[in-house]
Amino acid sequence: MKKVIKKIKNTPAHRKKLIKKRVKRNNVKDKKISLKEGLMKTKEDKVILNISNPDKSLKSLVRDIFNLREARRQINFLGVDVKNISRHIGNHFIEKCAKKLNKIGKIIDNKKIEHKSGKYFNLSKEYNELIPHNFTFRTIDEFLINNKEKIKKEIRLLELLKSYNELRRKDYYIRSLNRSKEEDIKDNISIAQNESLNMSMNNIEKSVEGENHVNISDFYYEKALYETNYIFEVMKRESEEFQKIKKFLYRYSTENLCPYKKLELLELYKLRDRDSNFKEYEYLFWLGCETPHLYSILRHGLRFPMKLESSKIYNYGPGIMISHNPYAQLQYCIARNNIAYLFIVGNNGLKSKKVHMVHPNYPEKLKKDYDSVYIEHKIKLIESFIDDNSKKEYKYDSYCDYIVYNLDKIKLVYLAKIEIPSILIKD
């Protein structure tokens, strides 16, 4: 029995499909073609022409930093419906919200004001009209902003909105640059040159949140890195620096009898200022933050938390908290698929005072000799005890949290991508 071969009809749809395949094959070849001698290297083109083989892990980092969808998810997770206010977010809007919190803070500080519950209700209502929250309304207490912890939570949200707005504007700026560049290339450069630059009209830049996790365009990748204040270097796993930070990460894990599971160091990025060389530091600390803050910190550096007129909002005054223990800083991160980013900061000479109780008036009430304070925490070790006269005395380890009031004393040196175990062992 002869096999019947079906003849494929040469329909317009089929021809269109073949043409697309042919164009795709040609584009793959064109990517391997070196730049023509006739192309001039201008300042505007410098970023694109310098690209040889972008590192995959750096593209992944850019994707995570500029992921607006993830930024909105984290803000929504903390209780704010960001979609309803995204158009209004700006410095004036943030200041207006801060003024409302100032009024609530004054009521908390003033013990003589009567009928506080009514004042809290009215001011909370005015504030929540500015920033709509995702309330379940099980109790009225969810709605009221009537204590310092709730004010601190709202300050955290305002700072996130500020970073989110900056991130959104920068994402739009990079995409608009690419659109205008595409139009110039279409009008002034031949198709062959256009394809050799990998800037064809079929590759118009989309927002990074809509792209594949790693497969973002070279233009967006390079422009986004250029918009930060650092030059990134990916540390190889076998390098001495990677192993040093890995050991630093394991310091308070089960490897040293501490009650926490090991964190996995996935990637380590070395940060070097564009205007200075990398500097080694004798003492290293961990610093955690939500993902929307990553771009703001890499662009402008660390900044102090928002300061209200009330002097008793923060337990130790407005400062930057860093820690020897990475688990202490992970509480400030909102992990996505068990992945979080932690900064590693360096210092060679903090003058710190040990504190045992709350001091909200720091640093004003702190002696000029000190630029920071520290709180010591004890950790009960596991599977380690001394049996003395039938009494079990557990051994302890310790770590310190530092609140720094002088930003010149600390500097970003690494950014670590960390995988968090699903369940951390608790003490």
Residue pairs with C-beta under 8 A, 6 or more apart in sequence:
8 14
26 195
27 195
27 200
30 195
30 196
30 198
31 198
33 196
35 49
35 196
35 197
36 193
36 196
38 193
39 45
39 193
39 196
39 197
41 49
44 181
47 219
47 222
47 223
47 226
48 197
48 199
48 218
48 219
48 222
50 222
51 218
51 221
51 222
54 218
54 221
54 222
55 234
56 214
57 234
57 267
58 221
58 225
58 232
58 234
58 269
59 214
59 215
59 216
59 221
60 213
60 214
60 267
61 232
61 267
61 269
61 415
61 417
62 208
62 216
62 220
62 221
62 224
62 225
63 208
63 211
63 213
63 214
63 216
64 70
64 291
64 294
64 341
65 224
65 291
65 294
65 295
65 298
66 167
66 170
66 171
66 208
66 209
66 220
66 224
66 295
67 208
67 209
67 291
68 164
68 167
68 168
68 171
68 207
68 208
68 209
69 209
70 209
70 291
70 336
71 163
71 164
71 167
71 168
71 291
71 292
72 82
72 83
72 164
73 336
74 160
74 290
74 291
74 292
74 334
75 82
75 157
75 160
75 161
75 164
75 292
76 82
76 134
77 334
78 153
78 156
78 157
78 160
78 334
79 133
79 134
79 135
79 153
79 157
80 131
80 132
80 133
80 134
80 157
80 161
81 132
81 133
81 134
82 161
82 164
84 132
85 93
85 130
85 131
85 132
85 161
86 168
89 161
89 162
89 164
89 165
90 165
91 162
93 130
94 158
94 161
94 162
96 130
97 127
97 130
97 131
97 154
97 158
98 158
98 306
98 308
100 123
100 126
100 127
100 130
101 127
101 145
101 151
101 154
101 155
101 158
101 308
102 308
102 309
102 310
103 123
104 120
104 123
104 124
104 127
104 145
104 146
104 151
105 148
105 151
105 308
105 309
105 310
105 313
106 309
106 310
107 113
107 116
107 119
107 120
107 123
108 146
108 147
108 148
108 151
108 310
108 312
109 310
109 311
109 312
113 119
116 146
117 144
117 146
120 144
120 145
120 146
121 140
121 143
121 144
123 145
124 143
124 144
124 145
124 146
125 143
127 145
127 154
128 143
131 154
131 157
131 161
135 142
135 143
136 142
137 143
144 150
145 151
145 154
148 312
148 313
151 308
151 310
151 313
152 313
152 314
155 305
155 306
155 308
155 313
158 306
159 293
159 305
159 306
160 290
160 292
160 293
162 296
163 290
163 292
163 293
163 295
163 296
164 292
166 295
166 296
166 299
167 292
167 295
167 296
170 224
170 227
170 295
171 207
171 208
174 205
174 220
174 223
174 224
174 227
175 205
175 206
175 207
175 220
177 223
178 204
178 205
178 217
178 219
178 220
178 223
179 204
179 205
181 199
181 219
182 199
182 201
182 204
182 205
185 194
185 197
185 199
186 194
186 201
189 197
194 200
198 218
199 219
203 217
205 217
205 219
205 220
208 216
208 220
208 224
211 217
225 232
227 295
227 299
228 295
228 298
228 299
229 273
229 274
229 298
229 299
229 300
229 301
230 271
230 272
230 273
230 274
230 298
230 412
231 271
231 272
231 273
231 274
232 269
232 270
232 271
232 415
233 269
233 270
233 272
234 267
234 268
234 269
234 270
235 241
235 242
235 245
235 267
235 268
235 269
235 270
235 414
236 242
241 268
241 270
242 265
242 268
245 265
245 268
245 284
245 344
245 414
245 416
246 265
248 284
248 344
249 263
249 265
249 326
249 416
249 418
250 256
250 262
250 263
251 258
251 324
251 325
252 258
252 260
252 324
252 325
252 326
252 327
252 379
252 397
252 399
253 260
253 261
253 262
253 263
254 260
254 261
254 262
254 382
254 425
255 262
256 397
257 381
257 382
257 383
257 384
257 397
258 379
258 381
258 382
258 397
259 379
259 380
259 381
259 382
259 425
259 426
259 427
260 327
260 424
260 425
261 421
261 423
261 424
261 425
262 421
263 326
263 327
263 418
263 419
263 420
263 421
264 418
264 419
264 421
265 416
265 417
265 418
266 339
266 417
266 418
266 419
267 416
267 417
268 414
268 415
268 416
268 417
269 414
269 415
269 416
269 417
270 278
270 413
270 414
271 278
271 298
271 412
271 413
271 414
271 415
272 278
278 413
279 346
279 411
279 413
280 346
281 346
281 347
281 348
281 411
281 413
282 346
282 348
283 346
283 347
283 348
283 350
284 344
284 345
284 346
284 413
285 322
285 323
285 324
285 344
285 345
285 346
285 347
285 402
285 410
286 322
286 323
286 324
286 325
286 326
286 328
286 329
286 342
286 343
286 344
286 345
287 302
287 320
287 321
287 322
287 323
287 329
287 342
287 343
287 344
287 345
288 326
288 329
288 330
288 331
288 332
288 333
288 340
288 342
288 343
289 297
289 332
289 333
289 341
289 343
290 332
290 333
290 334
291 333
291 334
291 336
291 341
294 341
296 303
297 343
297 412
298 412
301 407
301 412
302 320
302 407
302 410
302 412
303 407
304 318
304 319
304 320
304 407
305 314
305 318
305 319
306 318
307 318
311 360
311 361
312 360
312 361
313 360
314 360
315 358
315 359
315 360
316 355
316 358
316 359
316 360
316 362
316 373
316 375
316 403
317 359
317 360
317 361
317 362
317 363
317 364
317 366
317 403
317 405
319 362
319 363
319 372
319 403
319 404
319 405
320 403
320 404
320 407
320 410
321 329
321 401
321 402
321 403
321 404
322 329
322 345
322 401
322 402
322 404
322 410
323 329
323 399
323 400
323 401
323 402
324 399
324 400
325 377
325 399
325 401
326 342
326 418
327 424
328 377
328 399
328 401
329 342
330 340
330 342
330 420
333 340
333 341
333 342
334 340
335 420
338 419
338 420
338 421
338 422
339 417
339 418
339 419
339 420
340 418
340 420
341 415
341 416
341 417
341 418
342 415
342 416
342 418
343 412
343 414
343 415
343 416
344 412
344 413
344 414
344 415
344 416
345 410
345 411
345 412
345 413
346 410
346 411
346 413
347 409
347 410
347 411
349 409
350 371
350 372
350 402
350 404
350 409
350 410
351 369
351 370
351 371
351 372
352 370
352 371
352 372
352 373
352 374
352 402
353 366
353 367
353 370
353 372
353 373
353 374
354 373
354 374
354 375
354 376
355 373
355 374
355 375
356 375
359 365
359 366
359 373
362 373
362 403
362 405
363 370
363 405
366 373
366 405
371 404
371 405
371 406
371 409
372 402
372 403
372 404
372 405
372 406
372 409
373 402
373 403
374 400
374 401
374 402
374 403
375 400
375 401
375 403
376 398
376 399
376 400
377 398
377 399
377 400
377 401
378 396
378 397
378 398
379 396
379 397
379 398
379 399
379 427
380 394
380 396
380 427
381 394
381 395
381 396
381 397
382 425
384 394
384 395
385 392
385 393
385 394
385 395
386 392
386 393
386 395
404 410
